[in-house]
Amino acid sequence: MSLYNLKPEKVIKAFERAGWVNRGFRGSHVKLTKEGNVNILSIPVHKGKPVKIGLLKDQIKKSGLTEDEFLKLL
């Protein structure tokens, strides 16, 4: 498994498995929060388009996970 071409739904589910809570949509982005973490993750949900790799890596870093830990959650 790799970080390339991941659908937004799969990315959101992985973060939820890590304890992040889906706070719903704001425009075309899903907002995720986690108790004890001041960051807010924002995942774009555009029909038929994967999450871009740079944005995904940034969100993984903000979440406090490593890329390997995130991949295990997929």
C-alpha positions as CSV (number, residue, x, y, z in Angstrom):
1,M,0.0,0.0,0.0
2,S,1.2,3.5,-0.7
3,L,0.1,7.1,-0.1
4,Y,-0.6,7.7,-3.8
5,N,-4.1,7.7,-5.3
6,L,-5.9,7.3,-2.0
7,K,-9.6,8.2,-2.1
8,P,-10.7,10.7,0.5
9,E,-13.1,8.3,2.1
10,K,-10.3,5.8,2.8
11,V,-8.1,8.6,4.2
12,I,-10.9,9.8,6.5
13,K,-11.5,6.3,7.8
14,A,-7.8,5.8,8.6
15,F,-7.7,9.0,10.6
16,E,-10.9,8.0,12.5
17,R,-9.2,4.7,13.4
18,A,-6.4,6.8,14.9
19,G,-8.9,8.5,17.2
20,W,-9.8,11.6,15.0
21,V,-13.4,12.6,15.0
22,N,-15.2,13.7,11.8
23,R,-16.8,17.1,12.5
24,G,-18.5,17.2,9.1
25,F,-18.1,19.3,5.9
26,R,-17.1,22.8,5.5
27,G,-17.4,23.5,1.8
28,S,-15.9,20.5,0.0
29,H,-13.6,19.6,2.9
30,V,-14.1,17.2,5.9
31,K,-12.8,18.6,9.2
32,L,-11.3,16.2,11.8
33,T,-10.4,17.0,15.4
34,K,-8.9,15.0,18.2
35,E,-9.0,15.7,21.9
36,G,-5.7,16.8,23.2
37,N,-4.5,17.9,19.8
38,V,-4.8,21.6,18.8
39,N,-4.6,20.8,15.0
40,I,-7.6,20.5,12.7
41,L,-7.2,18.1,9.8
42,S,-8.9,19.1,6.6
43,I,-9.4,16.5,3.9
44,P,-10.7,17.6,0.5
45,V,-13.5,15.5,-0.9
46,H,-13.8,16.1,-4.6
47,K,-15.8,13.4,-6.5
48,G,-13.6,10.9,-8.2
49,K,-10.3,12.6,-7.3
50,P,-7.7,11.2,-4.9
51,V,-6.1,13.2,-2.1
52,K,-3.0,14.9,-3.4
53,I,0.2,13.4,-2.0
54,G,1.7,16.7,-0.6
55,L,-1.5,17.6,1.2
56,L,-1.9,14.0,2.6
57,K,1.7,14.0,3.9
58,D,1.1,17.4,5.6
59,Q,-2.1,16.1,7.3
60,I,-0.3,12.9,8.5
61,K,2.4,15.1,10.0
62,K,-0.2,17.4,11.7
63,S,-1.9,14.3,13.1
64,G,1.3,13.2,14.9
65,L,1.4,9.9,13.0
66,T,4.3,8.6,10.8
67,E,3.6,7.6,7.3
68,D,4.1,4.0,8.2
69,E,1.6,4.2,11.1
70,F,-0.9,5.8,8.8
71,L,-0.5,3.1,6.2
72,K,-1.2,0.5,8.8
73,L,-4.5,2.2,9.5
74,L,-5.7,1.9,5.9
